[in-house]
Structures are given as C-alpha cells and as structure tokens.
Amino acid sequence: MGSTFTVQGKQFEARNSYWGFFGLVCLCCLCGCSLTSPQAWVQPKDHLYDKDLSTAYDQTRIKKSLTLDVLPRIGQLKNELLIQSDSVVASLGRSKAGYKTWFTMVAFHEYELSVIRKYFFVVDEKVEKRMTKEPGFRFDCEMLLDKEDLEKTGGEKKINEIALLERMRDNLDRDVSELAGDTDHQRAAESRLDINVLLIKQVFETILRGLERSPVLAAKISDPNGIAFDHINFGQGKVRVWTEGKVAVLKIRLGALLPTFHELAKPPVARQSQVQQPAKVE
C-alpha cells in the first residue's frame, strides 16, 4: 500500500515499502557494509599483547617445576636472548620495531633444582587500542617464602604486605645479579635486562610510597581487586600482592594493559619431553 502527501497543492503517492528498502540499500553502500555480514557492525577488539610471551611463565610452577621442565620452554620465542647461571635462567625479547620488550626469569633451589621464584615482565609503548596506541606495563612475580623471607616479612601468620613487596624487589635484584656473563652476547642481554629492572624498581617505589602514606590501602592490597595507583609515565595502574600457602604472588598492571589485571594464567600442563617449536612474534 502507498500513502499520499501534498506539496504546493499537488498530491503525490509514495510507496513506503519501496522507499524504505531503497534507503537501507543506500545506507549500506555509503557505510561499505554487507546486508548479510553482522560482523560489520561489531567494534574491533583491543590487541593488548601476545599471550605467547608469557607461556613459559604461566606453565612454570613454584616448587613443582624442575630445571628439566623449564629449560626446554624458556627462550623459545623468535629472536629471544637466553642467559643463565648455575641457579637463574632468563630470556629477553624485543619486537622488530623495538616498541615492545619483555623478559621471563626463573630462579632454582640450589640443591633440589626446583623453581623457587619466577618473574614475567612486558612493556609496550604502542599497545593497539580501538582508535589509539598507548603505553602499557605488566609485571608478575611468584616466590616461595623460605625461612629468611618469612623472618623479614613478619612471619607466616601475619605477613606485612609492604615488607613482602620490599622482599620481592630485593630478590629480583639478587637474581639479576646472578646473571653475570663473559661473552658479548651475555653482556648485551644483561644490559637490556638491567634497563627493564630499573623501570620495575621505579614502579615498586611508586607503590611503596603510596602504601606508606595510606595504611588503609596497605590493608586492601591483598583483595582480589587489588588497589589503584597512578604512575607518572603510564597513568592509572593496579597492584595486588597475596599469599597462597608459602607462595607469595604479585601482579602489577599499568596504562593500556590495565584491562588484563583480572586475566587468569593458563592452566597447568603436563611435563613435556620435547622442546616446543618457537612461536613467531611480530
């Protein structure tokens, strides 16, 4: 059925169904979309970072993983540098353009050869958002609390979170200092690692200063949502530190990587006897 309308005293008949369909076709042509493609109306997702970067960290288990489990996994990404000492191993990577850098580091018990500490770090100057590219920071750490750690953090029954953060920072320093090499390859890797660790320690200091000024925040740092803080270069961030038995866990996210704060690590995997194929990182 059509309808009638009047312009300057003259009557015209329009067919509603025809003009409605014609208008829809014109709109789709202008927007460059297809009538049969619902994906055309979906906004693009953020590309925060490649999860392959943290695979070695995610698959390593404190006290359970041994050197034979860790060594075949770490340093398997393309263009990663591998450095190690008798008790610490680290792999460092950088994207082709140099905007993204990361490392995984694992420390072993001197005699049992089991994992007692592990770290993962990534900083990306150009994290791909929907319409922008912004800087982002991620740092994760897990460590087994031995007698010395417990003494310095207040004891197993009443652990002081500020002291626990300081202990994690000190252990990071100690593990990095173990990686002293003689070759040019090792020295170049160590230099890059030192720069990354300086940034991590600067973030530690920002968090610790905020906690010392606010006991209320210090009391909430173990909550699942962590606590928020601001960083001079990355903007908004979140941190959480907590214990699971005798294992202390730290999670820090800043800037564009803040949405990954509630991201869960990959589930445990069975020990693998074969070395995994290197993954490609752009």
C-alpha positions in Angstrom: 0.0 0.0 0.0 1.1 3.6 -0.7 0.5 6.8 1.1 -0.4 10.3 -0.2 1.3 13.6 0.7 0.8 17.2 -0.6 3.5 19.7 -1.8 2.4 23.1 -3.1 -1.2 22.0 -3.6 -0.2 18.9 -5.6 -0.7 15.3 -4.4 2.0 12.6 -4.8 1.8 9.0 -3.9 4.7 7.2 -2.3 5.2 3.6 -1.7 6.5 3.2 1.8 7.9 -0.3 1.4 9.9 0.7 -1.8 11.4 3.9 -0.3 12.3 2.2 3.0 14.2 -0.6 1.1 15.9 2.0 -1.2 17.1 4.0 1.8 18.5 0.9 3.6 20.5 -0.1 0.4 21.9 3.5 0.1 23.0 3.5 3.8 24.8 0.2 3.4 26.5 1.3 0.3 27.7 4.5 2.0 29.0 2.7 5.0 30.6 -0.1 3.0 28.9 -2.9 4.8 27.0 -6.0 3.7 23.4 -6.8 4.4 24.5 -10.3 5.3 27.5 -9.5 7.4 26.7 -8.9 11.1 30.4 -8.6 11.9 30.4 -5.3 10.0 28.6 -3.6 13.0 30.9 -5.1 15.7 33.6 -2.8 17.0 37.2 -4.1 16.7 38.7 -5.6 19.9 41.8 -4.3 21.6 45.0 -6.1 20.8 46.7 -5.9 24.2 49.6 -8.3 23.8 50.5 -11.7 22.5 49.8 -14.3 25.2 52.6 -16.5 23.8 55.0 -14.1 25.5 54.1 -15.3 29.0 53.7 -19.0 28.1 56.9 -20.1 29.9 55.9 -18.1 33.0 52.4 -19.5 33.0 53.5 -23.1 32.7 56.1 -22.9 35.4 55.0 -24.0 38.9 56.7 -22.9 42.1 58.2 -25.9 44.0 56.8 -28.3 41.4 58.6 -27.5 38.1 62.3 -28.6 37.8 65.1 -27.4 35.6 64.3 -30.1 33.1 60.7 -28.7 32.8 61.7 -25.1 32.5 64.8 -25.1 30.2 63.0 -26.6 27.2 60.3 -23.9 27.4 62.1 -20.7 28.1 63.8 -18.7 25.3 61.7 -20.4 22.6 60.2 -17.3 21.0 61.8 -15.9 17.9 64.8 -13.5 18.5 64.9 -14.1 22.3 68.2 -13.9 24.0 68.9 -16.6 26.7 71.3 -16.1 29.6 71.8 -18.3 32.6 73.9 -19.0 35.7 74.0 -22.0 38.0 70.7 -21.1 39.7 69.0 -18.5 37.4 67.9 -18.5 33.8 66.3 -15.6 31.9 65.1 -15.0 28.3 64.7 -11.5 26.8 62.8 -10.4 23.7 62.1 -7.3 21.7 59.8 -6.7 18.8 61.1 -5.8 15.4 60.2 -2.1 15.7 61.6 -2.0 19.3 58.4 -0.7 20.9 57.8 -3.8 22.9 60.2 -5.6 25.2 59.8 -8.5 27.7 61.6 -11.0 29.8 61.0 -14.2 31.7 63.3 -15.1 34.6 63.3 -18.2 36.8 65.4 -19.0 39.9 66.0 -22.5 41.2 66.8 -24.1 44.5 70.5 -24.7 44.8 70.2 -28.4 45.7 66.7 -29.5 44.9 66.7 -27.8 41.4 63.0 -26.9 41.8 61.6 -23.5 41.0 61.6 -21.1 43.9 61.0 -17.8 42.1 59.7 -16.7 38.7 59.1 -13.3 37.0 57.5 -12.1 33.8 57.7 -8.5 32.5 56.5 -6.8 29.4 56.3 -3.1 28.4 54.8 -1.9 25.2 55.0 1.7 24.1 52.3 1.3 21.5 49.5 -1.1 22.7 46.9 -1.3 20.0 43.6 0.1 21.2 40.4 0.7 19.1 41.4 4.1 17.8 44.8 4.8 19.6 48.1 3.3 20.5 49.0 3.8 24.2 51.9 2.6 26.5 51.3 -0.4 28.8 53.2 -2.2 31.5 52.8 -5.7 33.1 54.9 -7.4 35.8 54.2 -10.7 37.6 56.1 -12.5 40.3 55.8 -15.6 42.4 58.2 -16.7 45.1 58.5 -19.4 47.6 58.7 -18.0 51.1 61.6 -19.6 52.9 62.7 -19.0 56.5 64.6 -15.9 55.7 61.7 -14.4 53.7 59.2 -15.1 56.5 61.5 -13.5 59.1 61.8 -10.3 57.0 58.1 -10.1 56.2 56.6 -10.6 59.7 56.1 -14.3 60.0 53.8 -16.9 58.3 50.8 -16.0 60.5 50.9 -12.2 60.0 52.7 -11.2 56.8 53.3 -7.5 56.3 52.5 -6.7 52.7 54.8 -3.7 52.5 57.7 -5.8 53.8 56.6 -8.6 51.3 56.9 -6.1 48.4 60.3 -5.0 49.5 61.4 -8.6 49.8 60.2 -9.3 46.2 62.2 -6.2 45.0 65.3 -7.4 46.8 65.0 -10.9 45.4 64.6 -9.5 41.9 67.9 -7.6 42.4 69.6 -10.7 43.8 68.5 -12.9 40.9 69.5 -10.4 38.2 73.0 -10.0 39.8 73.5 -13.8 39.5 73.4 -13.4 35.7 77.0 -12.2 35.1 78.5 -13.4 31.9 81.7 -13.1 30.0 80.7 -13.1 26.3 79.5 -10.0 24.3 76.2 -11.8 23.8 75.6 -12.2 27.5 76.7 -8.6 28.4 74.3 -7.2 25.8 71.4 -9.2 27.2 72.4 -8.2 30.8 72.4 -4.5 29.8 68.9 -4.8 28.4 67.7 -6.7 31.4 69.2 -4.1 33.8 67.2 -1.3 32.0 64.0 -3.3 32.4 64.7 -4.0 36.0 65.3 -0.3 36.7 61.8 0.5 35.4 60.3 -2.2 37.5 62.0 -0.9 40.6 60.8 2.6 39.9 57.2 1.3 39.8 57.9 -0.6 43.1 59.0 2.7 44.7 55.8 4.5 43.5 53.7 1.7 45.0 55.6 1.6 48.3 55.5 5.4 48.8 51.7 5.3 48.3 51.3 2.4 50.8 53.4 4.1 53.4 51.2 7.2 53.2 48.0 5.2 53.4 47.6 2.3 55.8 44.1 1.8 54.5 45.4 1.0 51.0 48.0 -1.3 52.5 45.2 -3.3 54.2 43.4 -3.8 50.9 46.3 -4.7 48.7 45.6 -8.5 49.0 42.0 -8.1 47.9 41.0 -9.7 44.6 40.5 -6.2 43.0 43.9 -5.0 44.4 44.4 -1.3 44.8 44.7 1.5 42.3 47.6 3.9 41.9 48.9 6.4 39.4 52.3 6.3 37.6 53.9 9.4 36.1 54.5 7.8 32.7 51.8 5.1 32.3 48.9 6.7 34.1 46.4 4.5 36.0 47.5 1.2 37.4 46.6 -1.6 39.8 48.6 -3.8 42.1 47.8 -6.9 44.2 50.0 -9.0 46.4 48.9 -12.0 48.3 50.0 -15.4 49.6 48.8 -18.9 48.7 50.3 -21.1 51.4 54.0 -20.4 51.4 53.9 -18.9 47.9 53.7 -15.1 47.5 52.2 -13.7 44.3 52.4 -10.2 42.8 50.5 -8.7 40.0 51.0 -5.2 38.5 49.3 -3.7 35.5 49.7 -0.1 34.2 48.3 2.0 31.4 46.9 0.3 28.3 47.5 -3.2 29.9 45.3 -2.4 32.9 42.3 -4.3 31.4 44.4 -7.6 31.8 44.5 -7.2 35.6 41.8 -9.9 36.2 43.2 -12.2 33.5 43.9 -15.7 34.7 47.0 -17.7 33.9 46.8 -20.7 31.7 46.0 -24.0 33.5 48.9 -26.3 34.5 50.2 -28.5 31.8 51.8 -31.9 31.9 55.6 -32.1 31.7 56.8 -32.1 28.1 59.6 -34.3 27.0 60.1 -32.5 23.6 61.1 -28.9 23.0 58.2 -26.8 21.7 58.5 -25.1 18.3 59.4 -21.4 18.5 56.4 -19.1 18.2 56.6 -16.1 15.9 56.4 -12.7 17.4 55.9 -9.7 15.2 
